[in-house]
Amino acid sequence: MTSTVTMFGEPVTRPDTVADREGFLTDGYTPLSCGTCGVDVQVRKNSREQTSIQWCGAAARCEVFAADGGASALRATCPRLMESIARAAKLGTIPLPAESATDTAETEERQKK
């Protein structure tokens, strides 16, 4: 790998930067198959509301994306896949991070409304 430098003269490919990037892209992900079409993804829940999805195969295998001609960039995600993710999170297959006291208080406040 050729090392390039930033405008500050620091190498872009510093080992710690590469390790951080690799960790961000792979740590905490859980393999999951869509319950409808079986497409494989890697899923990480950073909170109950936020979900990161890494597609392992072609999005064109997804029935919803295929109906759009495989134009997955035109959709935020597949609603059927999101149902599979929600179900897996509810069953504990996809771990949720521990809630902070602030998150818990906000959740309780929303439930009161």
Backbone hydrogen bonds in HBPLUS format (Angstrom, degrees):
<---DONOR---> <-ACCEPTOR-->    atom                        ^
c    i                          cat <-CA-CA->   ^        H-A-AA   ^      H-
h    n   atom  resd res      DA  || num        DHA   H-A  angle D-A-AA Bond
n    s   type  num  typ     dist DA aas  dist angle  dist       angle   num
A0012-VAL N   A0004-THR O   2.77 MM   8  5.64 161.5  1.80 151.5 153.7     1
A0006-THR N   A0010-GLU O   2.70 MM   4  5.30 151.8  1.78 146.8 155.0     2
A0009-GLY N   A0006-THR O   2.95 MM   3  5.19 165.2  1.97 114.9 117.3     3
A0017-THR N   A0014-ARG O   3.02 MM   3  5.26 122.5  2.36 105.3 120.0     4
A0018-VAL N   A0014-ARG O   2.98 MM   4  6.26 162.8  2.01 162.2 167.5     5
A0019-ALA N   A0015-PRO O   2.89 MM   4  6.05 161.0  1.93 149.0 154.4     6
A0020-ASP N   A0016-ASP O   2.92 MM   4  6.02 154.3  1.99 138.9 146.1     7
A0021-ARG N   A0017-THR O   2.93 MM   4  6.13 162.5  1.96 149.0 153.6     8
A0022-GLU N   A0018-VAL O   2.90 MM   4  6.10 164.3  1.92 150.8 155.4     9
A0023-GLY N   A0019-ALA O   2.84 MM   4  5.98 160.0  1.88 148.2 154.0    10
A0024-PHE N   A0020-ASP O   2.87 MM   4  6.10 156.3  1.93 148.8 155.2    11
A0025-LEU N   A0021-ARG O   3.02 MM   4  6.25 149.1  2.12 147.3 155.4    12
A0026-THR N   A0022-GLU O   3.00 MM   4  6.11 127.2  2.28 142.9 156.5    13
A0026-THR N   A0023-GLY O   3.31 MM   3  5.24 139.7  2.49  94.1 104.9    14
A0027-ASP N   A0023-GLY O   2.80 MM   4  5.03 154.6  1.86 134.8 143.4    15
A0030-THR N   A0043-VAL O   2.74 MM  13  5.13 153.4  1.81 137.3 145.0    16
A0043-VAL N   A0030-THR O   2.86 MM  13  5.13 162.0  1.90 135.5 140.5    17
A0032-LEU N   A0041-VAL O   2.89 MM   9  5.43 155.3  1.95 158.4 156.4    18
A0041-VAL N   A0032-LEU O   2.85 MM   9  5.43 164.4  1.87 166.8 171.9    19
A0034-CYS N   A0039-VAL O   2.94 MM   5  5.39 158.7  1.99 145.7 151.4    20
A0038-GLY N   A0034-CYS O   2.98 MM   4  4.52 133.0  2.21 116.1 127.8    21
A0056-CYS N   A0040-ASP O   3.13 MM  16  5.58 162.3  2.16 140.9 140.7    22
A0042-GLN N   A0054-GLN O   2.78 MM  12  4.98 151.4  1.86 145.0 154.4    23
A0054-GLN N   A0042-GLN O   2.85 MM  12  4.98 163.9  1.87 149.0 153.9    24
A0044-ARG N   A0052-SER O   2.96 MM   8  5.14 153.7  2.03 147.3 151.1    25
A0052-SER N   A0044-ARG O   2.81 MM   8  5.14 171.4  1.81 159.0 162.0    26
A0046-ASN N   A0050-GLN O   3.18 MM   4  5.61 143.3  2.33 135.2 145.2    27
A0061-ARG N   A0058-ALA O   3.05 MM   3  5.77 165.8  2.07 118.3 122.5    28
A0062-CYS N   A0059-ALA O   2.94 MM   3  5.43 154.7  2.00 113.2 121.2    29
A0066-ALA N   A0062-CYS O   2.80 MM   4  5.93 157.8  1.85 156.2 163.7    30
A0067-ALA N   A0063-GLU O   3.06 MM   4  6.18 144.3  2.19 137.0 145.0    31
A0068-ASP N   A0065-PHE O   2.96 MM   3  5.13 137.6  2.15 100.1 112.5    32
A0070-GLY N   A0065-PHE O   2.76 MM   5  4.93 149.1  1.85 140.5 138.0    33
A0069-GLY N   A0066-ALA O   2.91 MM   3  4.93 155.3  1.98 109.9 112.5    34
A0072-SER N   A0070-GLY O   2.92 MM   2  5.60 131.9  2.16 107.2  92.8    35
A0074-LEU N   A0071-ALA O   3.11 MM   3  5.84 163.8  2.13 119.3 124.4    36
A0075-ARG N   A0072-SER O   3.18 MM   3  5.55 165.9  2.20 112.3 116.7    37
A0082-MET N   A0078-CYS O   2.99 MM   4  6.32 158.1  2.04 152.4 158.9    38
A0083-GLU N   A0079-PRO O   3.01 MM   4  6.24 143.3  2.15 137.5 146.7    39
A0084-SER N   A0080-ARG O   3.08 MM   4  6.40 151.4  2.17 141.7 149.0    40
A0085-ILE N   A0081-LEU O   2.88 MM   4  6.21 153.6  1.95 151.7 159.5    41
A0086-ALA N   A0082-MET O   2.86 MM   4  6.04 162.3  1.90 147.0 151.8    42
A0087-ARG N   A0083-GLU O   2.94 MM   4  6.10 158.7  1.99 146.2 152.0    43
A0088-ALA N   A0084-SER O   2.96 MM   4  6.14 159.0  2.00 144.8 150.6    44
A0089-ALA N   A0085-ILE O   2.85 MM   4  6.07 155.1  1.91 151.9 158.9    45
A0090-LYS N   A0086-ALA O   2.94 MM   4  6.10 155.3  2.00 145.0 151.9    46
A0091-LEU N   A0087-ARG O   2.98 MM   4  6.22 147.2  2.09 145.1 153.9    47
A0092-GLY N   A0088-ALA O   3.02 MM   4  6.09 112.4  2.50 132.0 147.9    48
A0093-THR N   A0088-ALA O   2.81 MM   5  4.99 130.8  2.05 157.5 156.2    49
A0094-ILE N   A0088-ALA O   3.35 MM   6  5.68 156.0  2.41 108.8 110.1    50
A0092-GLY N   A0089-ALA O   3.14 MM   3  4.98 147.5  2.25  94.9 104.7    51
A0104-THR N   A0100-SER O   3.03 MM   4  6.31 162.7  2.06 155.0 159.4    52
A0105-ALA N   A0101-ALA O   3.00 MM   4  6.18 160.8  2.03 147.4 152.3    53
A0106-GLU N   A0102-THR O   2.95 MM   4  6.15 161.5  1.98 152.3 157.4    54
A0107-THR N   A0103-ASP O   2.93 MM   4  6.10 157.5  1.98 149.3 155.6    55
A0108-GLU N   A0104-THR O   2.96 MM   4  6.19 163.4  1.99 151.7 155.7    56
A0109-GLU N   A0105-ALA O   2.97 MM   4  6.16 153.0  2.04 145.5 153.1    57
A0110-ARG N   A0106-GLU O   2.98 MM   4  6.25 156.5  2.04 148.7 154.4    58
A0111-GLN N   A0107-THR O   3.01 MM   4  6.25 152.3  2.09 148.3 156.2    59
A0112-LYS N   A0108-GLU O   3.19 MM   4  6.41 135.0  2.41 139.5 150.0    60
A0112-LYS N   A0109-GLU O   3.27 MM   3  5.27 134.1  2.49  95.4 107.1    61
A0113-LYS N   A0110-ARG O   3.23 MM   3  5.47 138.4  2.42 101.2 111.7    62
